[in-house]
């Protein structure tokens, strides 16, 4: 087993249970761990501090455990019992939230990386299928044991586990990245789930992320509450989460905009699934174009409620300046065009953009329009996307409800 020895005085963040060890804190490495191996972390005086996945880059170790009660095996892997224990804790949390035993919501996030003390691992459940994404070499190399634990530990009604890590695991680690089932294949790659009673088709093989953006569940419910009697514009609509809520809860009309033809087609099917083809023809329109280009041509006052939910403009800090400019342009355009006494729901899912920076950017965008703008609510991710209090970086989804006059 590899061992990572820290420089003197650099163990303080681990004493405060932060789950990352940066390369600058490492004094030496014993053994020859490969990227993704589980290693023991020791202080400069040899005291056990943690066990975690070794990796190259600025983050040298992602901590899996601060205890020495469970250690890696001779292959540098954590035993199945470790994964069962972690997944069982995650299941208990979701059950306490009412996500496992009801019939109005059948999709949820089961494992949220650092928020569930399993850094680098995402597991989303869609009815009878669990979809995992590894964001580290260690999690990817552990995928078979994770799948075994998911099936063994009773994660709701899960009957199959699908690995969708090809786009998230580090390519530089020399892994043979390939998406596919880690168990016997499920009968279909598409499943109809419920979320707060609304129905959605999810395809985990062709869809973005794991197939659906589960982190907006609570915010979609809020849009639905405000949508009645309003003309709604849903920008970056993907497969229509906000659209379906707005239509089901009484919006006069909804226009959904996305540049992906595949997403727009799935949106069309989701709308018909909920309100039927005739209702869709009367109250809903799709536009497969760039969202900002569409917004530039909108006449002021055409929409009473706008949803601005772009993809992550900044996936790392090197892209931060360009991302902030994009957020400013987008929000300025939306605020300038929304109707008098209209609402703008605006979001950022970029982890590199913290909450204060996002709000300052929206403030700058509002100031450019010269309109009166008030913040009604500050928004975040739902409870099945928990934030480890010792890892505030996990608070990645930021949103505002703006009232514009």
Secondary structure as GFF3:
##gff-version 3
##sequence-region A 1 405
A	DSSP	beta_strand	3	6	.	.	.	ID=ss1
A	DSSP	alpha_helix	12	15	.	.	.	ID=ss2
A	DSSP	beta_strand	20	22	.	.	.	ID=ss3
A	DSSP	three_ten_helix	23	25	.	.	.	ID=ss4
A	DSSP	beta_strand	26	30	.	.	.	ID=ss5
A	DSSP	beta_strand	38	42	.	.	.	ID=ss6
A	DSSP	beta_strand	48	54	.	.	.	ID=ss7
A	DSSP	beta_strand	59	65	.	.	.	ID=ss8
A	DSSP	alpha_helix	80	96	.	.	.	ID=ss9
A	DSSP	beta_strand	107	112	.	.	.	ID=ss10
A	DSSP	three_ten_helix	113	116	.	.	.	ID=ss11
A	DSSP	beta_strand	121	126	.	.	.	ID=ss12
A	DSSP	beta_strand	129	134	.	.	.	ID=ss13
A	DSSP	alpha_helix	137	141	.	.	.	ID=ss14
A	DSSP	alpha_helix	143	152	.	.	.	ID=ss15
A	DSSP	beta_strand	160	163	.	.	.	ID=ss16
A	DSSP	three_ten_helix	171	173	.	.	.	ID=ss17
A	DSSP	beta_strand	180	181	.	.	.	ID=ss18
A	DSSP	beta_strand	190	195	.	.	.	ID=ss19
A	DSSP	beta_strand	198	203	.	.	.	ID=ss20
A	DSSP	three_ten_helix	214	216	.	.	.	ID=ss21
A	DSSP	alpha_helix	217	227	.	.	.	ID=ss22
A	DSSP	beta_strand	231	235	.	.	.	ID=ss23
A	DSSP	alpha_helix	241	248	.	.	.	ID=ss24
A	DSSP	beta_strand	253	257	.	.	.	ID=ss25
A	DSSP	alpha_helix	261	283	.	.	.	ID=ss26
A	DSSP	beta_strand	284	287	.	.	.	ID=ss27
A	DSSP	alpha_helix	291	296	.	.	.	ID=ss28
A	DSSP	beta_strand	305	308	.	.	.	ID=ss29
A	DSSP	three_ten_helix	317	319	.	.	.	ID=ss30
A	DSSP	alpha_helix	320	337	.	.	.	ID=ss31
A	DSSP	beta_strand	342	348	.	.	.	ID=ss32
A	DSSP	alpha_helix	355	369	.	.	.	ID=ss33
A	DSSP	beta_strand	373	379	.	.	.	ID=ss34
A	DSSP	three_ten_helix	392	394	.	.	.	ID=ss35
A	DSSP	beta_strand	398	404	.	.	.	ID=ss36
###
